[in-house]
Amino acid sequence: MIDILYSTKLFWPLLAAFVLLNGFDAHSTYLVMWPHYYYRERNPVARWAFRKMGLPRGIIIFKLVLLAILIPAMIYYSCHDVFTINIVLLVSNMVFLAVVIHNYRVHRRIHKRRDI
């Protein structure tokens, strides 16, 4: 079982999941912050970027810049130590999954309040 962590066969699906989860994070963040509830963003750097560029442009640019830096770095690092980057991606994906689930729950709760 642990041998799979040393495999690039695991790296590529984990990287794809990372990109996909970032897409869901962008979408769920947009839903929670729209039209201008920037205070709901907990990341101060992201909050600043969103205020400067607005929604959805700020979210898209922020995510694209982030992924443009992280993806090449992860690919480079995977060539040298695939075990560590697979662990990092597993943990990152679990964290992003929790964030995305939380964001959609917050959106649902906000939407319910508006309907009442």
N, C-alpha and C positions, 0 to 999 in steps of 0.2 A: 504493500500500500504506500509506504513512504517513498518507494522508488519513483512513483509518478510525479512527485514534487521536484525531481531532478530532470524532468522531461520538458522539452519544448512543446510536446504535444498537449501539455496542460497549459502552457504559457499563452498560446494563441486564443483558445476559448476564454481564458480568464481576462485577457486584454480586450477581447470583443465584448465581454460582459461589462467590463469597466467603462467602455465607451457607451454602451447601451444604457447603463445605469446613470451615467452623466447626462445623457439625453432625457431620461425620466426625471432626473433631479432638476434640470433646466425647466422642463414643463411644469412640474409640481411647484417649483419656486415661483414661476410666473403666476400660476393659479392663486397661490397664497398671497402674493404681493400686489396683484392687479387691483385697482388701477394705479395706486401710488402709496401703498402701505409699506414703505421701505423699512420701517422700524422692525418689521417681522423677520428680516434677514439677520441671522446671528453672526455671520462672518463680516467683520467690519470692512475688510478690503473689498469684498463683493458688494456690500451695501453702498460704499462710496462710488464704485464703478456704476452701479445701477442708477444711483441718483444723478451722476454726471451724464450718463448716456441715455437714461430712460429705459422703459420697458417696451418691447422685449429686446431691443437692440443691445442693451447693457448685458443682459443674460447671455445672449448669443456670442457677443464679442468676448466676454469674460471666459466662457466655456471653451471657445475656440482657441484663445491664447493659452489657457491652462492645458488643454489637450495637445496643442502644438508643442509645448515644452515637455510634457510628461511622456507622451507616446514615444518620441525618439529616445528619450532618456531610458525608458523601460526596455525598449528594444536593444539599445546598446548594452545596458546592464545585463540583460538576459543572455547575451553572448558570453559573458564572463562568469556569471553566477546565477544560473536559472533557478536554483533552489530558493535563494533568498527572494528573488523577484516574484516567484510564484507565491511564497508566503505573504509578501507585501500585497500582492494583488488579491489573494484570498481575504485578507483582513480588510483591505480597502473596499472590496465588493460587499462584504458583510456590513460595513459601516454605511456605505452608500445605500444599500438596500434598506437599512433601518431609517435613514434620513428620508428616503423617498416614501416609504410607508407612512412615516410621521407627517410629512408634508401633505400627502393625500388625505390623511385623517383630519388634519387641521383645516384643509380646504372644505371637506365635507361638513365639519362642525360649523365653520363660518357660513357656509351656504345654507345650512339648516336654520341658523339664527336669522338670516336675511329673509327667509320664507315665512317666518312666524309673524 
